[in-house]
Amino acid sequence: MQQYTNYPLLQHNTFQMDVRAALYVEYNSVDELCQFLSSTDFEHHRNRFIHIGAGSNLLFAGDYNGLVLHSAIHDLEVVEDTSEYQLLRVGSGYVWDDLVAYCVDHKLAGIENLSAIPGEVGASAVQNIGAYGVEVCDVIDRVEAIDLQGTPRIFTKEECQYGYRDSIFKRELRGKYIITHVVYRLMKSPAFKLGYGDLRARVEAEGDPTLDAVRKAVTAIRDSKLPNPKELGNAGSFFTNPVIPREQYDTLKSKFPDIPSYPIDETHVKVPAGWLIEHVGWKGRALGHAAVHDRQALVLVNKGGATGAEIMQLAHRISQDIYAQYGIRIVPEVNYIQ
Ligand SMILES: Cc1cc2nc3c(=O)[nH]c(=O)nc-3n(C[C@H](O)[C@H](O)[C@H](O)COP(=O)(O)OP(=O)(O)OC[C@H]3O[C@@H](n4cnc5c(N)ncnc54)[C@H](O)[C@@H]3O)c2cc1C
């Protein structure tokens, strides 16, 4: 276990916020985590702590005057192997994209569309990461966690209550459980999902679809569309796409005929937040050192030296303008850490 005070977090958040944590603790095993949770150091910080992964969905408002916990549990084991699937039990600190690479190399299907998403395994189960028509909950079998008293609990997929970029760990159980392992069910026969954007065209240009071809195509599309956080600090999509009643959408459509939507159920539709941001004129615009990316309106960027407060202010201005024009409230997907 490593423990540091006044610890720099610059390498631990993709928005490139140069902030510090009063205490930073990284544990290597479930035993080490339980040991720390029963320590006086944890007792002192019990009311002010956050567990981070790779910090790719966080925005620190400033220095964090509390405890930052991080998992360095990196194990990966096959816990069940049948003719149809393998269950992989993976440590929460395992890098997500390394897991995708492992699965593609071992001909295990299900997460190839989620290639190149930053972050770690623990957060994948908190965030219900998704891309190109796939959500990680499609392959999650169960989630292993520890409560703050050190008691283990296994959550079935149903108990995780997954929704769009949502889970019980983001709501009722936020800050109450630490995820230590995730068990994924990966299939031996791929069921390719290529219906999103130009994925099919890209994959089929290389011949019959393979897991490797999908991974390469998804990675190439993402590289061409999204700013690399190492070059331009960002946390991917800043806002979730708002879900609104169909009636409200129909009224808007009569006023703004181009407004796009995706059906959710009989009474609700999802409106792309990027379209709304672009149509209130924020795409490519800056506010101080914070800006809206010029190719991808859903991504807010740190142009260099921005503070968390500046990014939050920009986000606030954008949502105000969208509400004024469309009557739709957009909410950040990114977790504000204050
Ligand atoms: C360039 C870019 C592109 C992105 N593209 C996508 C995309 O296509 N789809 C998508 O869904 N997301 C995307 N994201 C967002 C991000 O990658 C995901 O949300 C990812 O799951 C965050 O992982 P992380 O390890 O960085 O978690 P962090 O950002 O560190 O934490 C996220 C949340 O998980 C909690 N958490 C982390 N680890 C644990 C744990 N072990 N136990 C309990 N709670 C924990 C944290 O407290 C926090 O609430 C993108 C981000 C970037 C920068």
The ligand as an SDF file (V2000), in Angstrom:
LIG
                    3D

 53 58  0  0  0  0  0  0  0  0999 V2000
  -11.3390   11.1120  -24.4120 C   0  0  0  0  0  0  0  0  0  0  0  0
  -12.4150   10.4270  -23.6010 C   0  0  0  0  0  0  0  0  0  0  0  0
  -13.3630    9.6570  -24.2430 C   0  0  0  0  0  0  0  0  0  0  0  0
  -14.3670    9.0100  -23.4920 C   0  0  0  0  0  0  0  0  0  0  0  0
  -15.2720    8.2440  -24.1580 N   0  0  0  0  0  0  0  0  0  0  0  0
  -16.2340    7.5840  -23.4600 C   0  0  0  0  0  0  0  0  0  0  0  0
  -17.1740    6.7470  -24.1470 C   0  0  0  0  0  0  0  0  0  0  0  0
  -17.1320    6.5670  -25.3600 O   0  0  0  0  0  0  0  0  0  0  0  0
  -18.1220    6.1470  -23.4040 N   0  0  0  0  0  0  0  0  0  0  0  0
  -18.1990    6.2900  -22.0460 C   0  0  0  0  0  0  0  0  0  0  0  0
  -19.0770    5.6850  -21.4310 O   0  0  0  0  0  0  0  0  0  0  0  0
  -17.3160    7.0740  -21.3760 N   0  0  0  0  0  0  0  0  0  0  0  0
  -16.3420    7.7220  -22.0550 C   0  0  0  0  0  0  0  0  0  0  0  0
  -15.4460    8.5310  -21.3920 N   0  0  0  0  0  0  0  0  0  0  0  0
  -15.5900    8.7290  -19.9430 C   0  0  0  0  0  0  0  0  0  0  0  0
  -14.7060    7.7940  -19.0960 C   0  0  0  0  0  0  0  0  0  0  0  0
  -13.7200    7.1850  -19.8750 O   0  0  0  0  0  0  0  0  0  0  0  0
  -15.5300    6.7090  -18.3940 C   0  0  0  0  0  0  0  0  0  0  0  0
  -16.5360    7.2840  -17.5890 O   0  0  0  0  0  0  0  0  0  0  0  0
  -14.6660    5.7910  -17.5260 C   0  0  0  0  0  0  0  0  0  0  0  0
  -15.4230    4.6920  -17.0580 O   0  0  0  0  0  0  0  0  0  0  0  0
  -14.0540    6.4970  -16.3220 C   0  0  0  0  0  0  0  0  0  0  0  0
  -13.1090    5.6090  -15.7750 O   0  0  0  0  0  0  0  0  0  0  0  0
  -12.0180    6.0800  -14.7410 P   0  0  0  0  0  0  0  0  0  0  0  0
  -11.2860    4.8600  -14.2920 O   0  0  0  0  0  0  0  0  0  0  0  0
  -11.1990    7.1590  -15.3200 O   0  0  0  0  0  0  0  0  0  0  0  0
  -12.9340    6.6010  -13.5440 O   0  0  0  0  0  0  0  0  0  0  0  0
  -12.8990    8.0050  -12.7720 P   0  0  0  0  0  0  0  0  0  0  0  0
  -13.1650    9.1140  -13.7300 O   0  0  0  0  0  0  0  0  0  0  0  0
  -11.6750    8.0970  -11.9600 O   0  0  0  0  0  0  0  0  0  0  0  0
  -14.1620    7.8010  -11.8260 O   0  0  0  0  0  0  0  0  0  0  0  0
  -15.4620    7.7660  -12.3660 C   0  0  0  0  0  0  0  0  0  0  0  0
  -16.4650    7.4310  -11.2450 C   0  0  0  0  0  0  0  0  0  0  0  0
  -16.2680    6.1010  -10.8140 O   0  0  0  0  0  0  0  0  0  0  0  0
  -16.0190    6.0630   -9.3910 C   0  0  0  0  0  0  0  0  0  0  0  0
  -15.0450    4.9600   -9.1690 N   0  0  0  0  0  0  0  0  0  0  0  0
  -13.8870    4.7610   -9.8180 C   0  0  0  0  0  0  0  0  0  0  0  0
  -13.3180    3.6030   -9.4100 N   0  0  0  0  0  0  0  0  0  0  0  0
  -14.1400    3.0800   -8.4690 C   0  0  0  0  0  0  0  0  0  0  0  0
  -14.1140    1.9030   -7.6410 C   0  0  0  0  0  0  0  0  0  0  0  0
  -13.1190    1.0030   -7.7310 N   0  0  0  0  0  0  0  0  0  0  0  0
  -15.1210    1.7070   -6.7550 N   0  0  0  0  0  0  0  0  0  0  0  0
  -16.1450    2.5930   -6.6630 C   0  0  0  0  0  0  0  0  0  0  0  0
  -16.2290    3.7300   -7.4150 N   0  0  0  0  0  0  0  0  0  0  0  0
  -15.2480    3.9640   -8.2980 C   0  0  0  0  0  0  0  0  0  0  0  0
  -15.4750    7.4320   -9.0680 C   0  0  0  0  0  0  0  0  0  0  0  0
  -15.6900    7.7560   -7.7160 O   0  0  0  0  0  0  0  0  0  0  0  0
  -16.2920    8.3060   -9.9970 C   0  0  0  0  0  0  0  0  0  0  0  0
  -17.5720    8.5230   -9.4500 O   0  0  0  0  0  0  0  0  0  0  0  0
  -14.4160    9.1660  -22.0860 C   0  0  0  0  0  0  0  0  0  0  0  0
  -13.4490    9.9520  -21.4480 C   0  0  0  0  0  0  0  0  0  0  0  0
  -12.4510   10.5700  -22.1900 C   0  0  0  0  0  0  0  0  0  0  0  0
  -11.4040   11.3860  -21.4910 C   0  0  0  0  0  0  0  0  0  0  0  0
  1  2  1  0
  2  3  1  0
  2 52  2  0
  3  4  2  0
  4  5  1  0
  4 50  1  0
  5  6  2  0
  6  7  1  0
  6 13  1  0
  7  8  2  0
  7  9  1  0
  9 10  1  0
 10 11  2  0
 10 12  1  0
 12 13  2  0
 13 14  1  0
 14 15  1  0
 14 50  1  0
 15 16  1  0
 16 17  1  0
 16 18  1  0
 18 19  1  0
 18 20  1  0
 20 21  1  0
 20 22  1  0
 22 23  1  0
 23 24  1  0
 24 25  2  0
 24 26  1  0
 24 27  1  0
 27 28  1  0
 28 29  2  0
 28 30  1  0
 28 31  1  0
 31 32  1  0
 32 33  1  0
 33 34  1  0
 33 48  1  0
 34 35  1  0
 35 36  1  0
 35 46  1  0
 36 37  1  0
 36 45  1  0
 37 38  2  0
 38 39  1  0
 39 40  1  0
 39 45  2  0
 40 41  1  0
 40 42  2  0
 42 43  1  0
 43 44  2  0
 44 45  1  0
 46 47  1  0
 46 48  1  0
 48 49  1  0
 50 51  2  0
 51 52  1  0
 52 53  1  0
M  END
$$$$
